[in-house]
Amino acid sequence: MGIGIGILLLVLGLILLFAIKEFPDSVQDVVDPSTVGWILVIAGVLALVLGLVMNKQRATTHVEERRDV
């Protein structure tokens, strides 16, 4: 789930940064869309990294071998 949310946040942030050139004045009066885009990009990258780290920790298995001497 973390990887999917990370990709979604990253894509939304990049769309806000690069794809949309003109915003309505009512939106620009309240928030700066490029700042929100950068925040979403950073949050998306963090979510991706944390999701990959959590999956790596979950996939690690320990095998214990016992031998009778």
mmCIF file of the N, C-alpha and C atoms, coordinates in Angstrom:
data_MODEL
# 
_entry.id   MODEL 
# 
loop_
_atom_site.group_PDB 
_atom_site.id 
_atom_site.type_symbol 
_atom_site.label_atom_id 
_atom_site.label_alt_id 
_atom_site.label_comp_id 
_atom_site.label_asym_id 
_atom_site.label_entity_id 
_atom_site.label_seq_id 
_atom_site.pdbx_PDB_ins_code 
_atom_site.Cartn_x 
_atom_site.Cartn_y 
_atom_site.Cartn_z 
_atom_site.occupancy 
_atom_site.B_iso_or_equiv 
_atom_site.pdbx_formal_charge 
_atom_site.auth_seq_id 
_atom_site.auth_comp_id 
_atom_site.auth_asym_id 
_atom_site.auth_atom_id 
_atom_site.pdbx_PDB_model_num 
ATOM 1   N N  . MET A 1 1  ? 0.824  -1.193  0.000   1.00 0.00 ? 1  MET A N  1 
ATOM 2   C CA . MET A 1 1  ? 0.000  0.000   0.000   1.00 0.00 ? 1  MET A CA 1 
ATOM 3   C C  . MET A 1 1  ? 0.866  1.254   0.000   1.00 0.00 ? 1  MET A C  1 
ATOM 4   N N  . GLY A 1 2  ? 1.994  1.240   0.693   1.00 0.00 ? 2  GLY A N  1 
ATOM 5   C CA . GLY A 1 2  ? 2.854  2.403   0.780   1.00 0.00 ? 2  GLY A CA 1 
ATOM 6   C C  . GLY A 1 2  ? 3.454  2.787   -0.557  1.00 0.00 ? 2  GLY A C  1 
ATOM 7   N N  . ILE A 1 3  ? 3.794  1.784   -1.366  1.00 0.00 ? 3  ILE A N  1 
ATOM 8   C CA . ILE A 1 3  ? 4.389  2.058   -2.662  1.00 0.00 ? 3  ILE A CA 1 
ATOM 9   C C  . ILE A 1 3  ? 3.355  2.687   -3.590  1.00 0.00 ? 3  ILE A C  1 
ATOM 10  N N  . GLY A 1 4  ? 2.137  2.202   -3.565  1.00 0.00 ? 4  GLY A N  1 
ATOM 11  C CA . GLY A 1 4  ? 1.083  2.755   -4.421  1.00 0.00 ? 4  GLY A CA 1 
ATOM 12  C C  . GLY A 1 4  ? 0.744  4.195   -4.062  1.00 0.00 ? 4  GLY A C  1 
ATOM 13  N N  . ILE A 1 5  ? 0.666  4.480   -2.781  1.00 0.00 ? 5  ILE A N  1 
ATOM 14  C CA . ILE A 1 5  ? 0.380  5.849   -2.342  1.00 0.00 ? 5  ILE A CA 1 
ATOM 15  C C  . ILE A 1 5  ? 1.540  6.765   -2.696  1.00 0.00 ? 5  ILE A C  1 
ATOM 16  N N  . GLY A 1 6  ? 2.768  6.255   -2.561  1.00 0.00 ? 6  GLY A N  1 
ATOM 17  C CA . GLY A 1 6  ? 3.938  7.043   -2.931  1.00 0.00 ? 6  GLY A CA 1 
ATOM 18  C C  . GLY A 1 6  ? 3.934  7.418   -4.403  1.00 0.00 ? 6  GLY A C  1 
ATOM 19  N N  . ILE A 1 7  ? 3.602  6.467   -5.257  1.00 0.00 ? 7  ILE A N  1 
ATOM 20  C CA . ILE A 1 7  ? 3.537  6.745   -6.691  1.00 0.00 ? 7  ILE A CA 1 
ATOM 21  C C  . ILE A 1 7  ? 2.425  7.738   -6.987  1.00 0.00 ? 7  ILE A C  1 
ATOM 22  N N  . LEU A 1 8  ? 1.285  7.586   -6.338  1.00 0.00 ? 8  LEU A N  1 
ATOM 23  C CA . LEU A 1 8  ? 0.170  8.510   -6.550  1.00 0.00 ? 8  LEU A CA 1 
ATOM 24  C C  . LEU A 1 8  ? 0.543  9.941   -6.148  1.00 0.00 ? 8  LEU A C  1 
ATOM 25  N N  . LEU A 1 9  ? 1.154  10.101  -4.975  1.00 0.00 ? 9  LEU A N  1 
ATOM 26  C CA . LEU A 1 9  ? 1.570  11.429  -4.528  1.00 0.00 ? 9  LEU A CA 1 
ATOM 27  C C  . LEU A 1 9  ? 2.611  12.030  -5.465  1.00 0.00 ? 9  LEU A C  1 
ATOM 28  N N  . LEU A 1 10 ? 3.539  11.213  -5.911  1.00 0.00 ? 10 LEU A N  1 
ATOM 29  C CA . LEU A 1 10 ? 4.583  11.684  -6.823  1.00 0.00 ? 10 LEU A CA 1 
ATOM 30  C C  . LEU A 1 10 ? 3.994  12.156  -8.144  1.00 0.00 ? 10 LEU A C  1 
ATOM 31  N N  . VAL A 1 11 ? 3.078  11.380  -8.686  1.00 0.00 ? 11 VAL A N  1 
ATOM 32  C CA . VAL A 1 11 ? 2.448  11.753  -9.962  1.00 0.00 ? 11 VAL A CA 1 
ATOM 33  C C  . VAL A 1 11 ? 1.617  13.024  -9.814  1.00 0.00 ? 11 VAL A C  1 
ATOM 34  N N  . LEU A 1 12 ? 0.843  13.117  -8.748  1.00 0.00 ? 12 LEU A N  1 
ATOM 35  C CA . LEU A 1 12 ? 0.042  14.327  -8.539  1.00 0.00 ? 12 LEU A CA 1 
ATOM 36  C C  . LEU A 1 12 ? 0.926  15.557  -8.366  1.00 0.00 ? 12 LEU A C  1 
ATOM 37  N N  . GLY A 1 13 ? 2.018  15.423  -7.630  1.00 0.00 ? 13 GLY A N  1 
ATOM 38  C CA . GLY A 1 13 ? 2.932  16.536  -7.451  1.00 0.00 ? 13 GLY A CA 1 
ATOM 39  C C  . GLY A 1 13 ? 3.575  16.971  -8.758  1.00 0.00 ? 13 GLY A C  1 
ATOM 40  N N  . LEU A 1 14 ? 3.982  16.015  -9.573  1.00 0.00 ? 14 LEU A N  1 
ATOM 41  C CA . LEU A 1 14 ? 4.595  16.351  -10.862 1.00 0.00 ? 14 LEU A CA 1 
ATOM 42  C C  . LEU A 1 14 ? 3.586  16.982  -11.814 1.00 0.00 ? 14 LEU A C  1 
ATOM 43  N N  . ILE A 1 15 ? 2.345  16.553  -11.748 1.00 0.00 ? 15 ILE A N  1 
ATOM 44  C CA . ILE A 1 15 ? 1.304  17.177  -12.568 1.00 0.00 ? 15 ILE A CA 1 
ATOM 45  C C  . ILE A 1 15 ? 1.108  18.627  -12.146 1.00 0.00 ? 15 ILE A C  1 
ATOM 46  N N  . LEU A 1 16 ? 1.055  18.866  -10.845 1.00 0.00 ? 16 LEU A N  1 
ATOM 47  C CA . LEU A 1 16 ? 0.906  20.244  -10.368 1.00 0.00 ? 16 LEU A CA 1 
ATOM 48  C C  . LEU A 1 16 ? 2.101  21.109  -10.757 1.00 0.00 ? 16 LEU A C  1 
ATOM 49  N N  . LEU A 1 17 ? 3.289  20.528  -10.764 1.00 0.00 ? 17 LEU A N  1 
ATOM 50  C CA . LEU A 1 17 ? 4.483  21.307  -11.071 1.00 0.00 ? 17 LEU A CA 1 
ATOM 51  C C  . LEU A 1 17 ? 4.645  21.601  -12.558 1.00 0.00 ? 17 LEU A C  1 
ATOM 52  N N  . PHE A 1 18 ? 4.460  20.599  -13.393 1.00 0.00 ? 18 PHE A N  1 
ATOM 53  C CA . PHE A 1 18 ? 4.865  20.740  -14.786 1.00 0.00 ? 18 PHE A CA 1 
ATOM 54  C C  . PHE A 1 18 ? 3.735  20.738  -15.810 1.00 0.00 ? 18 PHE A C  1 
ATOM 55  N N  . ALA A 1 19 ? 2.633  20.084  -15.521 1.00 0.00 ? 19 ALA A N  1 
ATOM 56  C CA . ALA A 1 19 ? 1.609  19.922  -16.551 1.00 0.00 ? 19 ALA A CA 1 
ATOM 57  C C  . ALA A 1 19 ? 0.593  21.059  -16.574 1.00 0.00 ? 19 ALA A C  1 
ATOM 58  N N  . ILE A 1 20 ? 0.262  21.576  -15.434 1.00 0.00 ? 20 ILE A N  1 
ATOM 59  C CA . ILE A 1 20 ? -0.776 22.609  -15.371 1.00 0.00 ? 20 ILE A CA 1 
ATOM 60  C C  . ILE A 1 20 ? -0.093 23.967  -15.316 1.00 0.00 ? 20 ILE A C  1 
ATOM 61  N N  . LYS A 1 21 ? -0.345 24.788  -16.326 1.00 0.00 ? 21 LYS A N  1 
ATOM 62  C CA . LYS A 1 21 ? 0.311  26.096  -16.401 1.00 0.00 ? 21 LYS A CA 1 
ATOM 63  C C  . LYS A 1 21 ? -0.524 27.215  -15.788 1.00 0.00 ? 21 LYS A C  1 
ATOM 64  N N  . GLU A 1 22 ? -1.824 27.183  -15.974 1.00 0.00 ? 22 GLU A N  1 
ATOM 65  C CA . GLU A 1 22 ? -2.701 28.253  -15.499 1.00 0.00 ? 22 GLU A CA 1 
ATOM 66  C C  . GLU A 1 22 ? -3.680 27.701  -14.470 1.00 0.00 ? 22 GLU A C  1 
ATOM 67  N N  . PHE A 1 23 ? -3.738 28.359  -13.345 1.00 0.00 ? 23 PHE A N  1 
ATOM 68  C CA . PHE A 1 23 ? -4.687 28.004  -12.304 1.00 0.00 ? 23 PHE A CA 1 
ATOM 69  C C  . PHE A 1 23 ? -5.694 29.137  -12.164 1.00 0.00 ? 23 PHE A C  1 
ATOM 70  N N  . PRO A 1 24 ? -6.900 28.833  -11.710 1.00 0.00 ? 24 PRO A N  1 
ATOM 71  C CA . PRO A 1 24 ? -7.862 29.908  -11.452 1.00 0.00 ? 24 PRO A CA 1 
ATOM 72  C C  . PRO A 1 24 ? -7.339 30.856  -10.376 1.00 0.00 ? 24 PRO A C  1 
ATOM 73  N N  . ASP A 1 25 ? -7.749 32.113  -10.466 1.00 0.00 ? 25 ASP A N  1 
ATOM 74  C CA . ASP A 1 25 ? -7.294 33.106  -9.498  1.00 0.00 ? 25 ASP A CA 1 
ATOM 75  C C  . ASP A 1 25 ? -7.734 32.765  -8.079  1.00 0.00 ? 25 ASP A C  1 
ATOM 76  N N  . SER A 1 26 ? -8.887 32.122  -7.946  1.00 0.00 ? 26 SER A N  1 
ATOM 77  C CA . SER A 1 26 ? -9.358 31.762  -6.607  1.00 0.00 ? 26 SER A CA 1 
ATOM 78  C C  . SER A 1 26 ? -8.424 30.746  -5.949  1.00 0.00 ? 26 SER A C  1 
ATOM 79  N N  . VAL A 1 27 ? -7.802 29.876  -6.739  1.00 0.00 ? 27 VAL A N  1 
ATOM 80  C CA . VAL A 1 27 ? -6.860 28.902  -6.189  1.00 0.00 ? 27 VAL A CA 1 
ATOM 81  C C  . VAL A 1 27 ? -5.545 29.582  -5.848  1.00 0.00 ? 27 VAL A C  1 
ATOM 82  N N  . GLN A 1 28 ? -5.070 30.446  -6.722  1.00 0.00 ? 28 GLN A N  1 
ATOM 83  C CA . GLN A 1 28 ? -3.781 31.091  -6.500  1.00 0.00 ? 28 GLN A CA 1 
ATOM 84  C C  . GLN A 1 28 ? -3.825 32.090  -5.355  1.00 0.00 ? 28 GLN A C  1 
ATOM 85  N N  . ASP A 1 29 ? -4.994 32.623  -5.027  1.00 0.00 ? 29 ASP A N  1 
ATOM 86  C CA . ASP A 1 29 ? -5.107 33.520  -3.888  1.00 0.00 ? 29 ASP A CA 1 
ATOM 87  C C  . ASP A 1 29 ? -4.938 32.778  -2.563  1.00 0.00 ? 29 ASP A C  1 
ATOM 88  N N  . VAL A 1 30 ? -5.331 31.497  -2.533  1.00 0.00 ? 30 VAL A N  1 
ATOM 89  C CA . VAL A 1 30 ? -5.301 30.727  -1.288  1.00 0.00 ? 30 VAL A CA 1 
ATOM 90  C C  . VAL A 1 30 ? -3.955 30.025  -1.104  1.00 0.00 ? 30 VAL A C  1 
ATOM 91  N N  . VAL A 1 31 ? -3.500 29.286  -2.111  1.00 0.00 ? 31 VAL A N  1 
ATOM 92  C CA . VAL A 1 31 ? -2.254 28.526  -2.027  1.00 0.00 ? 31 VAL A CA 1 
ATOM 93  C C  . VAL A 1 31 ? -1.469 28.692  -3.317  1.00 0.00 ? 31 VAL A C  1 
ATOM 94  N N  . ASP A 1 32 ? -0.174 28.444  -3.220  1.00 0.00 ? 32 ASP A N  1 
ATOM 95  C CA . ASP A 1 32 ? 0.670  28.433  -4.415  1.00 0.00 ? 32 ASP A CA 1 
ATOM 96  C C  . ASP A 1 32 ? 0.738  26.990  -4.925  1.00 0.00 ? 32 ASP A C  1 
ATOM 97  N N  . PRO A 1 33 ? 0.197  26.720  -6.109  1.00 0.00 ? 33 PRO A N  1 
ATOM 98  C CA . PRO A 1 33 ? 0.154  25.338  -6.600  1.00 0.00 ? 33 PRO A CA 1 
ATOM 99  C C  . PRO A 1 33 ? 1.541  24.703  -6.769  1.00 0.00 ? 33 PRO A C  1 
ATOM 100 N N  . SER A 1 34 ? 2.558  25.481  -7.095  1.00 0.00 ? 34 SER A N  1 
ATOM 101 C CA . SER A 1 34 ? 3.886  24.887  -7.244  1.00 0.00 ? 34 SER A CA 1 
ATOM 102 C C  . SER A 1 34 ? 4.437  24.435  -5.887  1.00 0.00 ? 34 SER A C  1 
ATOM 103 N N  . THR A 1 35 ? 4.138  25.177  -4.834  1.00 0.00 ? 35 THR A N  1 
ATOM 104 C CA . THR A 1 35 ? 4.572  24.758  -3.495  1.00 0.00 ? 35 THR A CA 1 
ATOM 105 C C  . THR A 1 35 ? 3.874  23.469  -3.092  1.00 0.00 ? 35 THR A C  1 
ATOM 106 N N  . VAL A 1 36 ? 2.595  23.380  -3.357  1.00 0.00 ? 36 VAL A N  1 
ATOM 107 C CA . VAL A 1 36 ? 1.852  22.146  -3.056  1.00 0.00 ? 36 VAL A CA 1 
ATOM 108 C C  . VAL A 1 36 ? 2.402  20.996  -3.892  1.00 0.00 ? 36 VAL A C  1 
ATOM 109 N N  . GLY A 1 37 ? 2.775  21.270  -5.134  1.00 0.00 ? 37 GLY A N  1 
ATOM 110 C CA . GLY A 1 37 ? 3.372  20.243  -5.995  1.00 0.00 ? 37 GLY A CA 1 
ATOM 111 C C  . GLY A 1 37 ? 4.675  19.715  -5.422  1.00 0.00 ? 37 GLY A C  1 
ATOM 112 N N  . TRP A 1 38 ? 5.547  20.619  -4.959  1.00 0.00 ? 38 TRP A N  1 
ATOM 113 C CA . TRP A 1 38 ? 6.815  20.178  -4.368  1.00 0.00 ? 38 TRP A CA 1 
ATOM 114 C C  . TRP A 1 38 ? 6.589  19.382  -3.087  1.00 0.00 ? 38 TRP A C  1 
ATOM 115 N N  . ILE A 1 39 ? 5.635  19.797  -2.299  1.00 0.00 ? 39 ILE A N  1 
ATOM 116 C CA . ILE A 1 39 ? 5.325  19.062  -1.065  1.00 0.00 ? 39 ILE A CA 1 
ATOM 117 C C  . ILE A 1 39 ? 4.845  17.651  -1.403  1.00 0.00 ? 39 ILE A C  1 
ATOM 118 N N  . LEU A 1 40 ? 3.999  17.523  -2.421  1.00 0.00 ? 40 LEU A N  1 
ATOM 119 C CA . LEU A 1 40 ? 3.511  16.194  -2.821  1.00 0.00 ? 40 LEU A CA 1 
ATOM 120 C C  . LEU A 1 40 ? 4.632  15.336  -3.391  1.00 0.00 ? 40 LEU A C  1 
ATOM 121 N N  . VAL A 1 41 ? 5.549  15.940  -4.145  1.00 0.00 ? 41 VAL A N  1 
ATOM 122 C CA . VAL A 1 41 ? 6.682  15.181  -4.691  1.00 0.00 ? 41 VAL A CA 1 
ATOM 123 C C  . VAL A 1 41 ? 7.557  14.649  -3.563  1.00 0.00 ? 41 VAL A C  1 
ATOM 124 N N  . ILE A 1 42 ? 7.872  15.494  -2.597  1.00 0.00 ? 42 ILE A N  1 
ATOM 125 C CA . ILE A 1 42 ? 8.702  15.060  -1.470  1.00 0.00 ? 42 ILE A CA 1 
ATOM 126 C C  . ILE A 1 42 ? 7.999  13.978  -0.657  1.00 0.00 ? 42 ILE A C  1 
ATOM 127 N N  . ALA A 1 43 ? 6.705  14.161  -0.410  1.00 0.00 ? 43 ALA A N  1 
ATOM 128 C CA . ALA A 1 43 ? 5.947  13.153  0.338   1.00 0.00 ? 43 ALA A CA 1 
ATOM 129 C C  . ALA A 1 43 ? 5.885  11.836  -0.443  1.00 0.00 ? 43 ALA A C  1 
ATOM 130 N N  . GLY A 1 44 ? 5.748  11.907  -1.758  1.00 0.00 ? 44 GLY A N  1 
ATOM 131 C CA . GLY A 1 44 ? 5.715  10.700  -2.582  1.00 0.00 ? 44 GLY A CA 1 
ATOM 132 C C  . GLY A 1 44 ? 7.026  9.948   -2.561  1.00 0.00 ? 44 GLY A C  1 
ATOM 133 N N  . VAL A 1 45 ? 8.139  10.671  -2.640  1.00 0.00 ? 45 VAL A N  1 
ATOM 134 C CA . VAL A 1 45 ? 9.453  10.022  -2.593  1.00 0.00 ? 45 VAL A CA 1 
ATOM 135 C C  . VAL A 1 45 ? 9.673  9.371   -1.230  1.00 0.00 ? 45 VAL A C  1 
ATOM 136 N N  . LEU A 1 46 ? 9.306  10.073  -0.165  1.00 0.00 ? 46 LEU A N  1 
ATOM 137 C CA . LEU A 1 46 ? 9.437  9.491   1.177   1.00 0.00 ? 46 LEU A CA 1 
ATOM 138 C C  . LEU A 1 46 ? 8.569  8.242   1.342   1.00 0.00 ? 46 LEU A C  1 
ATOM 139 N N  . ALA A 1 47 ? 7.354  8.295   0.822   1.00 0.00 ? 47 ALA A N  1 
ATOM 140 C CA . ALA A 1 47 ? 6.469  7.131   0.923   1.00 0.00 ? 47 ALA A CA 1 
ATOM 141 C C  . ALA A 1 47 ? 7.029  5.944   0.136   1.00 0.00 ? 47 ALA A C  1 
ATOM 142 N N  . LEU A 1 48 ? 7.615  6.226   -1.031  1.00 0.00 ? 48 LEU A N  1 
ATOM 143 C CA . LEU A 1 48 ? 8.224  5.148   -1.816  1.00 0.00 ? 48 LEU A CA 1 
ATOM 144 C C  . LEU A 1 48 ? 9.401  4.523   -1.079  1.00 0.00 ? 48 LEU A C  1 
ATOM 145 N N  . VAL A 1 49 ? 10.277 5.356   -0.550  1.00 0.00 ? 49 VAL A N  1 
ATOM 146 C CA . VAL A 1 49 ? 11.456 4.845   0.151   1.00 0.00 ? 49 VAL A CA 1 
ATOM 147 C C  . VAL A 1 49 ? 11.039 4.048   1.385   1.00 0.00 ? 49 VAL A C  1 
ATOM 148 N N  . LEU A 1 50 ? 10.119 4.598   2.165   1.00 0.00 ? 50 LEU A N  1 
ATOM 149 C CA . LEU A 1 50 ? 9.671  3.880   3.363   1.00 0.00 ? 50 LEU A CA 1 
ATOM 150 C C  . LEU A 1 50 ? 8.953  2.582   3.003   1.00 0.00 ? 50 LEU A C  1 
ATOM 151 N N  . GLY A 1 51 ? 8.167  2.593   1.939   1.00 0.00 ? 51 GLY A N  1 
ATOM 152 C CA . GLY A 1 51 ? 7.489  1.379   1.506   1.00 0.00 ? 51 GLY A CA 1 
ATOM 153 C C  . GLY A 1 51 ? 8.466  0.298   1.072   1.00 0.00 ? 51 GLY A C  1 
ATOM 154 N N  . LEU A 1 52 ? 9.515  0.698   0.358   1.00 0.00 ? 52 LEU A N  1 
ATOM 155 C CA . LEU A 1 52 ? 10.519 -0.279  -0.072  1.00 0.00 ? 52 LEU A CA 1 
ATOM 156 C C  . LEU A 1 52 ? 11.307 -0.816  1.118   1.00 0.00 ? 52 LEU A C  1 
ATOM 157 N N  . VAL A 1 53 ? 11.636 0.034   2.073   1.00 0.00 ? 53 VAL A N  1 
ATOM 158 C CA . VAL A 1 53 ? 12.359 -0.421  3.265   1.00 0.00 ? 53 VAL A CA 1 
ATOM 159 C C  . VAL A 1 53 ? 11.499 -1.388  4.070   1.00 0.00 ? 53 VAL A C  1 
ATOM 160 N N  . MET A 1 54 ? 10.230 -1.063  4.229   1.00 0.00 ? 54 MET A N  1 
ATOM 161 C CA . MET A 1 54 ? 9.341  -1.944  4.995   1.00 0.00 ? 54 MET A CA 1 
ATOM 162 C C  . MET A 1 54 ? 9.173  -3.293  4.292   1.00 0.00 ? 54 MET A C  1 
ATOM 163 N N  . ASN A 1 55 ? 9.069  -3.287  2.961   1.00 0.00 ? 55 ASN A N  1 
ATOM 164 C CA . ASN A 1 55 ? 8.952  -4.551  2.226   1.00 0.00 ? 55 ASN A CA 1 
ATOM 165 C C  . ASN A 1 55 ? 10.224 -5.370  2.333   1.00 0.00 ? 55 ASN A C  1 
ATOM 166 N N  . LYS A 1 56 ? 11.375 -4.722  2.332   1.00 0.00 ? 56 LYS A N  1 
ATOM 167 C CA . LYS A 1 56 ? 12.643 -5.437  2.465   1.00 0.00 ? 56 LYS A CA 1 
ATOM 168 C C  . LYS A 1 56 ? 12.749 -6.093  3.837   1.00 0.00 ? 56 LYS A C  1 
ATOM 169 N N  . GLN A 1 57 ? 12.327 -5.381  4.871   1.00 0.00 ? 57 GLN A N  1 
ATOM 170 C CA . GLN A 1 57 ? 12.378 -5.950  6.215   1.00 0.00 ? 57 GLN A CA 1 
ATOM 171 C C  . GLN A 1 57 ? 11.406 -7.114  6.360   1.00 0.00 ? 57 GLN A C  1 
ATOM 172 N N  . ARG A 1 58 ? 10.267 -7.012  5.734   1.00 0.00 ? 58 ARG A N  1 
ATOM 173 C CA . ARG A 1 58 ? 9.259  -8.064  5.830   1.00 0.00 ? 58 ARG A CA 1 
ATOM 174 C C  . ARG A 1 58 ? 9.688  -9.311  5.062   1.00 0.00 ? 58 ARG A C  1 
ATOM 175 N N  . ALA A 1 59 ? 10.448 -9.131  3.974   1.00 0.00 ? 59 ALA A N  1 
ATOM 176 C CA . ALA A 1 59 ? 10.842 -10.253 3.134   1.00 0.00 ? 59 ALA A CA 1 
ATOM 177 C C  . ALA A 1 59 ? 12.052 -11.005 3.683   1.00 0.00 ? 59 ALA A C  1 
ATOM 178 N N  . THR A 1 60 ? 12.745 -10.433 4.646   1.00 0.00 ? 60 THR A N  1 
ATOM 179 C CA . THR A 1 60 ? 13.933 -11.078 5.198   1.00 0.00 ? 60 THR A CA 1 
ATOM 180 C C  . THR A 1 60 ? 13.517 -12.236 6.090   1.00 0.00 ? 60 THR A C  1 
ATOM 181 N N  . THR A 1 61 ? 14.071 -13.407 5.816   1.00 0.00 ? 61 THR A N  1 
ATOM 182 C CA . THR A 1 61 ? 13.778 -14.581 6.631   1.00 0.00 ? 61 THR A CA 1 
ATOM 183 C C  . THR A 1 61 ? 15.076 -15.099 7.245   1.00 0.00 ? 61 THR A C  1 
ATOM 184 N N  . HIS A 1 62 ? 14.971 -15.681 8.394   1.00 0.00 ? 62 HIS A N  1 
ATOM 185 C CA . HIS A 1 62 ? 16.102 -16.258 9.097   1.00 0.00 ? 62 HIS A CA 1 
ATOM 186 C C  . HIS A 1 62 ? 15.887 -17.755 9.176   1.00 0.00 ? 62 HIS A C  1 
ATOM 187 N N  . VAL A 1 63 ? 16.915 -18.506 8.762   1.00 0.00 ? 63 VAL A N  1 
ATOM 188 C CA . VAL A 1 63 ? 16.840 -19.951 8.807   1.00 0.00 ? 63 VAL A CA 1 
ATOM 189 C C  . VAL A 1 63 ? 17.797 -20.431 9.893   1.00 0.00 ? 63 VAL A C  1 
ATOM 190 N N  . GLU A 1 64 ? 17.260 -21.234 10.786  1.00 0.00 ? 64 GLU A N  1 
ATOM 191 C CA . GLU A 1 64 ? 18.080 -21.776 11.870  1.00 0.00 ? 64 GLU A CA 1 
ATOM 192 C C  . GLU A 1 64 ? 18.325 -23.255 11.572  1.00 0.00 ? 64 GLU A C  1 
ATOM 193 N N  . GLU A 1 65 ? 19.588 -23.628 11.589  1.00 0.00 ? 65 GLU A N  1 
ATOM 194 C CA . GLU A 1 65 ? 19.949 -25.013 11.281  1.00 0.00 ? 65 GLU A CA 1 
ATOM 195 C C  . GLU A 1 65 ? 20.518 -25.658 12.542  1.00 0.00 ? 65 GLU A C  1 
ATOM 196 N N  . ARG A 1 66 ? 20.000 -26.817 12.865  1.00 0.00 ? 66 ARG A N  1 
ATOM 197 C CA . ARG A 1 66 ? 20.481 -27.544 14.029  1.00 0.00 ? 66 ARG A CA 1 
ATOM 198 C C  . ARG A 1 66 ? 21.082 -28.862 13.560  1.00 0.00 ? 66 ARG A C  1 
ATOM 199 N N  . ARG A 1 67 ? 22.228 -29.162 14.110  1.00 0.00 ? 67 ARG A N  1 
ATOM 200 C CA . ARG A 1 67 ? 22.887 -30.431 13.776  1.00 0.00 ? 67 ARG A CA 1 
ATOM 201 C C  . ARG A 1 67 ? 23.172 -31.200 15.060  1.00 0.00 ? 67 ARG A C  1 
ATOM 202 N N  . ASP A 1 68 ? 22.873 -32.465 15.048  1.00 0.00 ? 68 ASP A N  1 
ATOM 203 C CA . ASP A 1 68 ? 23.206 -33.331 16.182  1.00 0.00 ? 68 ASP A CA 1 
ATOM 204 C C  . ASP A 1 68 ? 24.606 -33.881 15.981  1.00 0.00 ? 68 ASP A C  1 
ATOM 205 N N  . VAL A 1 69 ? 25.424 -33.687 16.985  1.00 0.00 ? 69 VAL A N  1 
ATOM 206 C CA . VAL A 1 69 ? 26.821 -34.139 16.857  1.00 0.00 ? 69 VAL A CA 1 
ATOM 207 C C  . VAL A 1 69 ? 27.032 -35.443 17.591  1.00 0.00 ? 69 VAL A C  1 
# 
